[in-house]
Amino acid sequence: MTGGGNSNSGAAGADSQARFAARLAAGRAQSLGALRDLYGRRSDFAAIAERVFAEIESCHRRRPAVLRELDNRRQRQPDWFEQPGLIGYTCYVDRFAGSFNQVVDRIPYLKSLGVSYLHLLSVLKARPGDSDGGFAIEDYRQTNPQLGSIDELEQLAAALRAEGISLCVDFVYNHTAREHAWARRAMAGERRYRDYYFVFDSETQKRHYEPWLQQVFPVSAPGNFTFEQSLDAWVWTTFYPFQWDLNYQNPQVFVEMLKNLLYLANRGVEVFRMDAAAFSWKRAGTDCLNQPETHALLRALRALVGIAAPSVVLKVEAIVGAAQATMYFGAADCRGREGHIAYHNALMASLWRSLAQENAAKTLYLLRDLPRNPPGTAWVNYLRCHDDIGWGALLDERGANWSSDEAELQRVVDFYDGLGEGGESYARGRRFQTQAGHQVHGTNGTLASLAGLERALQAGDPGAVDLAVARITLLHSVIFSQSGVPLINMGDEVGLLNDYGQADRLGGDGRWLHRPVWHRPENPLHRRAGDRILAALQAMLAARGANPVFHARAEVQFIELAQTAVLAAARRYGGQTVLTLANFSAQSCRIDLQSVPPGGAWRSATDLLGAVAVDGDTVALAGYGRAWLQLQQATDYPE
Ligand code: GLC
């Protein structure tokens, strides 16, 4: 192992051992509790637990000194990922820079945006050929050779860390590739490895599950099981047929995957994106999502990682309804003992719904009515990622005032397909995985194409370009002013458009539409738009990073204004009070600040974004306008 050297001997080593022992003493009961929830009924439970503790001890022993120092630092500042200055960026290595070494060259660019957390997609060695964009892992301890070696990844992690940027990678733990050594050995007839997966000899066995399961890719990969000739059996494959779901009911799987995670942590990965987290435990007669053991599994990992590598953060990717998603913070016991951070999938989808509807009311209700996260946890707020916009999260909570029925969402899907109510809409997206009778599933497209930039450029219409830039800036202003980690999706900061060539070339999976190669747009109108977006994002991020009020722990009050197009929230923290306003309508409006507590005090407020000026007791917002009004004095703010 390179990077960090090894000064784990002598006094420093003894000190580090003592710290480990203290963490073990403090975290043992929590770890055992979670492990018991998973494997407590087994007669060999004591041996399993002993094995797990031996593994974390051995991992800690091998942990490089520089990472142990990071552990200590982070333990002194446990809210580091809740700080306003933590800004995320996510990209494919090849599409952003080329290789791990070339990412190093892009660090100044990332820093110019204020990025301090970099999520590199699919860096581990995936199966050859179609790998679901790198999410079918063949080897968790090797990297994709086209990007560089695992040593180079470690060097990149160190280079990033030296610049104050934490590296995040995907931990695809629900499934391995069919080409992973375990799957190969299962196919070669080794019983032990067959038990690493869900392998059903008969159709009857799979019928205990199948009727209740949803489908992730009903069009490109229908069904949840794949018949495997070499096994003469059915294998559980939630995603693509070459992605075999791991069987965590087998404690061996838990131990091996824990070891893989800690191996990568010792190589310098600071944040793990826990891929497809909702699917990891299966129970007959249920939809096999969000099971109690799914949560216990994350609780166990968090507790154990907290002992072995306490600077590590787990980021949960659970693309489920908002109420279910909050449970991944460990909300059940209100102690925040699962994911440190989690994707705010419902907010993301709801923002797109609000943009299409020019109405922010449902987004406001969603944010207002969700339970507050437990301390020490934070949402990851994002607008686009490498996946589709999944609309299911908005259907999930029927009856909640922020949910939609299928007919309403159908109109939203149509809108992003380019079909507005009065004819064409400004959006250039494509619906994803929809089949007759189930038209609401997902939408693909880059942020800029969905927000109207592609169509405006095609028309060569500068006015329409201005509107698209305003929409893109508006959406970012919302995620940058929320509690939690804002995550910029590569290319959105310069308005990259859909890549139709790539989508057609790679066929099958429509998500390739919005995974373009990073470039500076050539068309002058596009380039100018990109420059304006970049400048607006930089300014907002600088304002966010400099103001304690954007800490994830801020007191936030969501405010219903007379103008339902405007999303309004008052934040208070660190002696500051800021009112954030975002107008989802193309129409300008004037907001009565008297109706916003504490009323008159807003008269002297100033806009942190420098876009608007308060006029008496009102403030005017342009169409798609936004403002972050800061009170001059630390005024008591009514709860
Ligand atoms: C996650 C990834 C997605 C992938 C799936 C299966 O949802 O974001 O791209 O298809 O997991 O690994």
Residues whose N, C-alpha, C, O or C-beta is under 5 A from the ligand:
A	BS01	GLC	D132 F135 F239 D275 A276 D387
